[in-house]
Amino acid sequence: MADPKDSASKAAIPLELLKVEAAFVKRAVTSSSDKRSKGQGAPSYKRDVMYAASKHPVEFISFIPRPSLLVFMPHHKEISSTGVDKGGSQVPFYHSVSSGGITDWVSGGGFYGSATMGHLRYQFALQWEMAKRGHDFSIFSLTYTLSPGATYPTQLKQAALALNYLLVDEHRDPSSILLGGDSAGGNLAAALLEHIARPHPQVQPVTLSRTLNAALLISPWISFSLTEPSIANNAESDYLAPRALRRASNAYIPPGGDHDHDSQPVTAPPEWWSDVARRVVDKMMIWGGGGEVLIDGIRSFAATVKNGFSEADAERINRDEQKGTDRFTFVVTPRHSHEEMIIDEVFFKSKKGEGAEVIERWLSGALKLL
């Protein structure tokens, strides 16, 4: 029998579509070129209109339960054996095979939405761009169980299981692995780094024989707070809406549930990230859009990570080891929205943005050492 909540959600879809159309028309008429010339709001008329219209489906989508999807791309191989943790849960993923290193990628979606075609296109666009630069690597993309069907720390358990699969079942050298994640996936990637350094009591440990090659976090959703100034200040330059963020975080960790440093990595102290820098990953980049509503939390998180890496790097210098001053990189691209390079794969493909280019330059440098 159909769930009444599902039926109610589906019945509301026509009304939500009308809201999208109304928002589109309203912003198409009222979009201000004067604001854009002053550096306010979205940087172009097209983005301004699309972001305004997108807020309604982004808000509404949190009402609709959606299954985790395993998406297949032409010429890419599915791993036939899914991982199984001690609790018996299976973790599906897809795998693009090459002879070089490998990117263990965790896609975003607010923990309640599966990877979109934009997420997948961006991952493969990175692979193709790096191939043009002479860097060969595989893509291993985790599709974790979505909330509210499963809540934290289930998704962290699955991320740890997936990395252990690469290390144990595929016999991958840790130094050949780049961990990546965007938005909620950036949260999980950060949590996984913390977990490796300081194991979560409910999650199976991950043991490394040496550090991971690198970690790349794009617009990581590492704070669930909605009180930072950027939530209001960047409301017109981003497509994320506070109501959607609130619903998504409450589905991931229901009201009354326990938050910790792994569920919201922004709360972890610098010494946690010193441990990560010493024992878990060699290089790390955090990217944020200057126009996204989450940027204040991302800035705070990046400052903590930088302090942690700086302490670890000072120890390396004192031991006369290779100087590590460039191991951590934080970039904010002005006026860019939340994970803009991924959104561009869907709506704005005509020209590669500055954010995409800076990530590609950093990634190319990281892969040179493989």
HELIX and SHEET records of a PDB file:
HELIX    1   1 PRO A    4  ALA A   11  1                                   8    
HELIX    2   2 ILE A   13  THR A   30  1                                  18    
HELIX    3   3 SER A   33  SER A   37  1                                   5    
HELIX    4   4 TYR A   45  PHE A   60  1                                  16    
HELIX    5   5 ILE A   61  PHE A   63  5                                   3    
HELIX    6   6 MET A  117  LYS A  132  1                                  16    
HELIX    7   7 THR A  154  ASN A  164  1                                  11    
HELIX    8   8 TYR A  165  ASP A  169  3                                   5    
HELIX    9   9 PRO A  174  SER A  176  5                                   3    
HELIX   10  10 ALA A  184  ALA A  197  1                                  14    
HELIX   11  11 PRO A  229  ASN A  233  1                                   5    
HELIX   12  12 PRO A  242  TYR A  252  1                                  11    
HELIX   13  13 PRO A  265  THR A  267  5                                   3    
HELIX   14  14 PRO A  270  ARG A  279  1                                  10    
HELIX   15  15 ILE A  295  ASN A  318  1                                  24    
HELIX   16  16 GLU A  340  ASP A  344  1                                   5    
HELIX   17  17 GLU A  354  LEU A  367  1                                  14    
SHEET    1   A 2 GLY A  83  VAL A  84  0                                        
SHEET    2   A 2 GLN A  90  VAL A  91 -1                                        
SHEET    1   B 7 PHE A  93  SER A  96  0                                        
SHEET    2   B 7 PHE A 137  LEU A 142 -1                                        
SHEET    3   B 7 GLY A 101  VAL A 106  1                                        
SHEET    4   B 7 ILE A 177  ASP A 182  1                                        
SHEET    5   B 7 LEU A 212  ILE A 218  1                                        
SHEET    6   B 7 VAL A 281  GLY A 289  1                                        
SHEET    7   B 7 PHE A 328  THR A 333  1                                        
END                                                                             
